[in-house]
Amino acid sequence: MITDLDKIGFQLIHSLHGNISILDSLFVFIAGYSKIFMALILLIGILGIIKRELSVTKEKNKALKTLFFNMALIGFLILVPILLSNLLRELIMRPRPFVVFDIIPMIEQEIRPSLPSNHTTASFAIAGLFLTHMRSYFPYVGIIAALVGFSRIYTGIHFPLDIISGALLGLLPAITYLLVSRKTSNKTYQISKRFR
């Protein structure tokens, strides 16, 4: 049932190509160069975090500790979803839509497993970094990540379920971190209040 809906969703989205040439060009560009511009967005985010930590914290020692923690957290937020995505792909071994429907994708693509989408996972993991550290920019990076995912369907490379699972997998560490830090900070606040 879900795979049938997934195939129908793919066919609906992919059937849009060839109708408006500017959309074709836009989504081919996004699908083909997403690694480059998402890496640039990641670099901008990391530099923004470094600048903020060094300017906010007056004590150099404390600033370096906070910076080290944030860099380790960034590694966790980005690498864990990508590693999980690669592992899941090899376990699930779902064929790509261009193989299933015997179509030619709009961008050159190797025949590898499809679920989840690595590009989408990485894009949403980067968006997760902004969710945890620079929340006011998250909507913009989230929209870009969503466009990356959509472009992968539009160009015939992924099914919608590949994109949805990639997005969830990419955001999972960030959401987990926010939930854990919220519970931890509430407990810390309550404990410190008792000792006043």
Secondary structure, DSSP 8 states (H G I E B T S, - for coil): -HHHHHHHHHHHHHTTTTT-HHHHHHHHHHHHHHHHHHHHHHHHHHHHHHHHHHHH--SHHHHHHHHHHHHHHHHHHHHHHHHHHHHHHHHH----HHHHTT---SS-------SS-HHHHHHHHHHHHHHHH-GGGHHHHHHHHHHHHHHHHHTTS--HHHHHHHHHHHHHHHHHHHHHHHHHHHHHHHHHHHT-
